[in-house]
Amino acid sequence: MGRLVLNSRGLNTKIGCKQISKKISDDDIFKKSMFIISYPPYGVDDIIVNNAVKIMGFQKENLYLSADGVPKGIITDYVYVTEGNTFEVLKYMRDNLFIDYIKVLMKNENSTYIGSSAGAIIAGTDIMLARDFDSNFVGMIDFTALELFDGTIIPHYEPENLQMYIQNTERHILNRYSKVLSVSNDDVVVIIDGEVIA
């Protein structure tokens, strides 16, 4: 299983790009490829590509946008899943068959999943807790997510906010997860083989 790099700020922000770049520290990033999953109505593809090139060091020709579908015959080194409404983003991923691609990609231990905000939640077991933060505009009833780790993560939360949230959430809901994590706007969580290492 590849590594997970989860934060609250997206690659459409300079701060988010810098945060993630520090955690991936890939000297050969200019040779690496990335599949960028960005919900088209948000209109941020150009910003993400520009930041990935100028801040992170990717070559533009090695970036593949979800608007063009799954990269054909290519297993990218990185996959990025955008921030936004968790339900809309996950539905978009399901509708366009991105879930299977990511699961194949993440079987490679050298692959990296980058998830920002909604993309961070989607990396976990399910998106049940997203109902407390996002509106389920799409009427989703199957909340299963990517299951890249046995738990869930709440973005934009400081550790003290997480403790308060846990205290106010019914135990049977929390028992669904082996880990309930948070990531503040200033931090990045890195998970390798199910273990949080940063």
C-alpha positions as CSV (number, residue, x, y, z in Angstrom):
1,M,0.0,0.0,0.0
2,G,1.3,3.4,-0.9
3,R,1.4,6.4,1.4
4,L,-1.3,8.9,2.2
5,V,-0.6,12.6,2.5
6,L,-3.7,14.3,3.9
7,N,-4.3,18.0,4.6
8,S,-7.0,20.6,4.8
9,R,-5.8,23.1,2.1
10,G,-5.9,22.1,-1.5
11,L,-3.4,22.2,-4.3
12,N,-5.3,25.2,-5.6
13,T,-3.7,27.2,-2.8
14,K,-0.1,28.1,-2.5
15,I,0.0,27.3,1.2
16,G,-1.5,23.8,0.5
17,C,1.1,23.1,-2.2
18,K,3.9,24.1,0.1
19,Q,2.6,22.0,3.0
20,I,2.3,18.9,0.8
21,S,5.7,19.5,-0.9
22,K,7.5,19.5,2.4
23,K,5.9,16.1,3.3
24,I,6.5,14.3,0.0
25,S,10.1,15.7,-0.5
26,D,10.6,13.9,-3.8
27,D,13.9,14.9,-5.5
28,D,12.8,13.4,-8.8
29,I,9.4,15.0,-8.8
30,F,10.0,16.5,-12.2
31,K,10.0,13.0,-13.6
32,K,6.9,11.9,-11.8
33,S,3.3,11.9,-12.9
34,M,0.1,12.9,-11.1
35,F,-3.6,12.3,-11.7
36,I,-5.5,15.3,-10.5
37,I,-9.1,14.7,-9.5
38,S,-10.9,18.0,-9.3
39,Y,-14.6,18.5,-9.5
40,P,-15.1,20.4,-12.8
41,P,-17.8,22.9,-11.6
42,Y,-15.2,24.3,-9.1
43,G,-13.2,25.5,-12.1
44,V,-9.8,25.2,-10.4
45,D,-7.9,22.9,-12.8
46,D,-5.7,25.6,-14.2
47,I,-4.8,26.9,-10.8
48,I,-3.9,23.4,-9.6
49,V,-1.8,22.7,-12.7
50,N,0.0,26.0,-12.3
51,N,0.8,25.4,-8.6
52,A,1.8,21.8,-9.2
53,V,4.4,23.0,-11.8
54,K,5.6,26.2,-10.2
55,I,5.5,25.3,-6.5
56,M,5.8,21.5,-6.4
57,G,8.1,21.0,-9.5
58,F,6.0,18.7,-11.7
59,Q,6.3,18.9,-15.5
60,K,3.0,20.0,-17.1
61,E,3.1,17.0,-19.5
62,N,3.1,14.6,-16.5
63,L,-0.2,15.9,-15.1
64,Y,-3.4,14.3,-16.0
65,L,-6.8,15.9,-15.3
66,S,-9.9,14.1,-14.2
67,A,-11.9,16.2,-16.7
68,D,-10.1,14.0,-19.4
69,G,-11.0,10.7,-17.7
70,V,-8.8,8.0,-16.3
71,P,-5.2,8.2,-17.7
72,K,-5.1,5.5,-20.4
73,G,-2.4,2.9,-19.9
74,I,-0.6,4.9,-17.3
75,I,-0.4,4.3,-13.6
76,T,0.6,7.6,-12.1
77,D,3.0,8.1,-9.2
78,Y,0.6,10.4,-7.4
79,V,-3.1,11.0,-7.3
80,Y,-4.6,14.1,-5.9
81,V,-8.2,14.4,-4.7
82,T,-9.6,17.8,-4.3
83,E,-11.3,19.7,-1.5
84,G,-15.0,20.8,-1.8
85,N,-18.3,19.1,-0.9
86,T,-17.4,15.6,0.1
87,F,-20.6,14.1,-1.3
88,E,-20.3,15.8,-4.7
89,V,-16.6,14.9,-5.0
90,L,-17.1,11.2,-4.1
91,K,-20.1,10.9,-6.4
92,Y,-18.1,12.4,-9.3
93,M,-15.3,9.9,-8.6
94,R,-17.8,7.0,-8.6
95,D,-19.5,8.2,-11.8
96,N,-16.2,8.5,-13.6
97,L,-14.7,5.2,-12.4
98,F,-11.8,6.8,-10.6
99,I,-12.2,4.6,-7.5
100,D,-10.9,1.4,-9.2
101,Y,-8.0,3.3,-10.7
102,I,-7.0,4.7,-7.3
103,K,-7.2,1.3,-5.6
104,V,-5.0,-0.2,-8.3
105,L,-2.6,2.7,-8.0
106,M,-2.3,2.5,-4.2
107,K,-1.4,-1.2,-4.3
108,N,2.1,0.0,-5.3
109,E,4.1,1.0,-2.2
110,N,5.8,3.8,-4.2
111,S,2.5,5.5,-5.0
112,T,1.2,8.5,-3.0
113,Y,-2.4,9.6,-2.5
114,I,-2.8,13.3,-1.7
115,G,-6.2,14.2,-0.3
116,S,-7.2,17.7,0.7
117,S,-10.2,18.4,2.9
118,A,-12.9,16.3,1.1
119,G,-10.1,14.3,-0.5
120,A,-8.7,13.5,3.0
121,I,-12.1,12.3,4.3
122,I,-12.6,10.2,1.1
123,A,-9.3,8.3,1.8
124,G,-10.8,6.7,4.9
125,T,-13.4,3.9,5.6
126,D,-16.4,6.0,4.8
127,I,-17.7,9.6,4.7
128,M,-20.4,9.2,7.4
129,L,-19.0,12.0,9.5
130,A,-19.0,14.4,6.5
131,R,-22.7,14.8,7.1
132,D,-21.9,17.0,10.1
133,F,-20.0,19.4,7.8
134,D,-21.3,19.2,4.2
135,S,-24.7,19.0,2.7
136,N,-25.6,15.8,0.9
137,F,-26.8,17.6,-2.2
138,V,-26.5,14.5,-4.3
139,G,-28.7,12.3,-2.1
140,M,-25.9,9.7,-1.4
141,I,-27.0,6.7,0.6
142,D,-23.8,4.6,0.2
143,F,-21.1,6.4,2.3
144,T,-18.3,3.9,1.6
145,A,-15.1,5.7,0.7
146,L,-11.7,4.5,-0.6
147,E,-10.8,2.5,2.5
148,L,-7.1,3.3,2.2
149,F,-6.9,3.3,6.0
150,D,-9.1,1.9,8.7
151,G,-10.5,5.1,10.0
152,T,-11.6,8.6,9.2
153,I,-10.2,12.1,9.3
154,I,-11.8,15.4,10.0
155,P,-10.1,18.3,8.2
156,H,-9.9,21.9,9.4
157,Y,-9.9,20.7,13.1
158,E,-7.3,21.3,15.7
159,P,-6.7,18.4,18.2
160,E,-8.8,20.1,20.9
161,N,-11.7,20.5,18.4
162,L,-11.5,16.8,17.6
163,Q,-11.7,15.9,21.3
164,M,-14.8,18.0,21.7
165,Y,-16.3,16.5,18.5
166,I,-15.6,13.0,19.8
167,Q,-17.3,13.8,23.1
168,N,-20.4,15.0,21.3
169,T,-20.7,12.1,18.9
170,E,-22.5,8.9,19.7
171,R,-20.3,6.0,20.6
172,H,-21.8,3.6,18.1
173,I,-20.9,5.9,15.3
174,L,-17.3,6.3,16.4
175,N,-16.9,2.6,16.9
176,R,-17.0,2.2,13.1
177,Y,-13.4,3.4,13.0
178,S,-10.1,2.2,14.5
179,K,-8.8,5.7,14.1
180,V,-10.6,9.1,14.2
181,L,-8.0,11.7,13.2
182,S,-8.0,15.4,12.5
183,V,-5.8,17.7,10.5
184,S,-5.7,21.4,11.0
185,N,-5.3,24.0,8.3
186,D,-1.6,24.2,9.2
187,D,-0.7,20.5,9.3
188,V,-0.4,17.5,7.1
189,V,-1.0,13.9,8.2
190,V,1.1,11.2,6.6
191,I,-0.1,7.5,6.9
192,I,2.0,4.5,5.7
193,D,0.6,1.0,6.1
194,G,-2.2,2.3,8.3
195,E,0.2,4.0,10.7
196,V,0.3,7.7,11.2
197,I,3.9,8.8,10.9
198,A,3.5,12.6,10.8
